[in-house]
Amino acid sequence: MFTHGDLQITHVFVDGDDEITGIIDWSEAGQGDALFDLAILTLGHEEHLDDVIAGYGTDVDRDVIRAWWSLRSLMAIRWLAEHGFDPFAPGCEVDVLRARM
């Protein structure tokens, strides 16, 4: 399946509350697991997972989403540190990992 690869809310343009008008930053797009995109979209925002799954329109294995959250967080920690960001700041990747424990 063709996926965005970095589908975070800052890459999605919405008109009003419900109409998506565009998606940017396709630099990581390619073949992959669609659940990875859903996981990135809800990473750190688990309260929106039910709504995203409802809009997806098919059965979704929540354990796979949770696994993608963990993997993405682990992968991002090094990049964040190398680029001057603090992955330990509240709400960042380390918080997401701690919440999974």
The 8 nearest C-alpha neighbors of each residue, nearest first, counted from 0:
[[1, 30, 31, 2, 32, 33, 29, 3],
 [2, 0, 30, 29, 31, 3, 28, 33],
 [3, 1, 29, 28, 4, 31, 30, 33],
 [2, 4, 28, 5, 6, 25, 27, 36],
 [3, 5, 27, 28, 2, 6, 36, 29],
 [6, 4, 3, 7, 27, 39, 36, 28],
 [7, 5, 40, 36, 39, 3, 4, 10],
 [6, 8, 40, 9, 10, 39, 5, 11],
 [7, 9, 11, 10, 40, 6, 12, 41],
 [10, 8, 7, 11, 12, 6, 23, 22],
 [11, 9, 23, 8, 22, 7, 6, 24],
 [10, 12, 22, 8, 9, 21, 13, 23],
 [13, 11, 21, 20, 19, 22, 10, 14],
 [12, 14, 19, 20, 18, 15, 11, 17],
 [15, 13, 18, 19, 20, 16, 17, 12],
 [16, 14, 17, 13, 18, 19, 12, 20],
 [17, 15, 14, 18, 13, 19, 12, 20],
 [16, 18, 15, 19, 14, 13, 20, 12],
 [17, 19, 14, 13, 20, 16, 15, 12],
 [20, 18, 13, 12, 21, 14, 17, 11],
 [21, 19, 13, 12, 18, 14, 22, 11],
 [22, 20, 12, 19, 11, 23, 13, 10],
 [21, 23, 11, 10, 12, 24, 20, 19],
 [22, 24, 10, 25, 11, 21, 12, 9],
 [25, 23, 26, 10, 22, 27, 5, 3],
 [24, 26, 28, 27, 3, 23, 4, 5],
 [27, 25, 24, 28, 4, 3, 5, 29],
 [26, 28, 4, 25, 5, 3, 29, 24],
 [29, 27, 3, 4, 25, 2, 26, 30],
 [30, 28, 1, 2, 31, 27, 3, 4],
 [29, 31, 1, 0, 2, 28, 32, 4],
 [32, 30, 0, 2, 1, 29, 33, 35],
 [31, 33, 34, 35, 0, 2, 30, 36],
 [34, 32, 35, 36, 2, 31, 37, 0],
 [33, 35, 37, 32, 36, 38, 64, 63],
 [34, 36, 38, 33, 37, 32, 67, 39],
 [37, 35, 39, 34, 33, 38, 6, 4],
 [38, 36, 34, 40, 35, 39, 41, 33],
 [37, 39, 35, 64, 41, 36, 40, 42],
 [40, 38, 42, 36, 41, 37, 6, 7],
 [39, 41, 7, 37, 6, 38, 42, 8],
 [40, 42, 44, 38, 39, 45, 48, 43],
 [43, 41, 39, 44, 38, 40, 68, 45],
 [42, 44, 95, 45, 41, 90, 91, 92],
 [45, 43, 41, 46, 42, 47, 48, 40],
 [44, 46, 48, 47, 41, 43, 42, 49],
 [45, 47, 44, 48, 49, 41, 50, 43],
 [48, 46, 45, 50, 49, 44, 51, 41],
 [47, 49, 51, 45, 50, 46, 41, 52],
 [50, 48, 52, 51, 47, 53, 46, 45],
 [51, 49, 53, 47, 52, 48, 54, 46],
 [52, 50, 54, 48, 53, 49, 55, 47],
 [51, 53, 55, 49, 54, 50, 48, 59],
 [54, 52, 50, 51, 55, 56, 49, 57],
 [55, 53, 51, 56, 52, 50, 57, 49],
 [56, 54, 52, 53, 57, 51, 58, 59],
 [55, 57, 54, 53, 52, 58, 59, 51],
 [58, 56, 55, 59, 52, 53, 54, 60],
 [57, 59, 60, 56, 52, 55, 53, 61],
 [60, 58, 61, 57, 52, 34, 63, 64],
 [59, 61, 62, 63, 58, 64, 34, 65],
 [62, 60, 64, 63, 59, 65, 66, 48],
 [61, 63, 65, 64, 60, 66, 67, 59],
 [64, 62, 66, 61, 65, 60, 67, 34],
 [65, 63, 61, 67, 38, 62, 66, 34],
 [64, 66, 68, 62, 63, 67, 61, 69],
 [65, 67, 63, 69, 68, 64, 62, 70],
 [66, 68, 70, 64, 69, 65, 71, 35],
 [69, 67, 65, 71, 66, 70, 38, 42],
 [68, 70, 72, 66, 67, 71, 96, 73],
 [69, 71, 67, 73, 72, 68, 74, 66],
 [72, 70, 74, 68, 73, 69, 67, 75],
 [73, 71, 92, 75, 69, 70, 74, 68],
 [72, 74, 70, 71, 75, 76, 69, 92],
 [73, 75, 71, 72, 76, 70, 77, 78],
 [74, 76, 72, 78, 73, 77, 79, 71],
 [77, 75, 79, 73, 78, 86, 74, 80],
 [76, 78, 80, 79, 75, 81, 74, 73],
 [79, 77, 81, 75, 80, 76, 82, 74],
 [78, 80, 84, 82, 76, 77, 81, 75],
 [79, 81, 77, 84, 83, 82, 78, 85],
 [82, 80, 78, 79, 83, 77, 84, 76],
 [83, 81, 79, 80, 84, 78, 77, 85],
 [84, 82, 80, 81, 79, 85, 78, 86],
 [85, 83, 79, 80, 82, 86, 81, 78],
 [84, 86, 87, 88, 80, 79, 83, 91],
 [85, 87, 91, 92, 88, 76, 93, 79],
 [88, 86, 85, 93, 91, 89, 94, 92],
 [89, 87, 85, 91, 86, 90, 94, 93],
 [90, 88, 91, 94, 87, 93, 86, 92],
 [91, 89, 94, 88, 43, 92, 95, 93],
 [92, 90, 86, 94, 88, 89, 93, 87],
 [91, 93, 72, 95, 94, 86, 96, 76],
 [92, 94, 96, 87, 95, 91, 86, 97],
 [95, 93, 97, 92, 96, 91, 90, 98],
 [96, 94, 92, 98, 93, 97, 43, 99],
 [95, 97, 93, 99, 94, 98, 69, 92],
 [98, 96, 94, 99, 100, 95, 93, 92],
 [97, 99, 95, 96, 100, 94, 93, 43],
 [98, 100, 96, 97, 95, 69, 65, 94],
 [99, 97, 98, 96, 95, 69, 94, 93]]
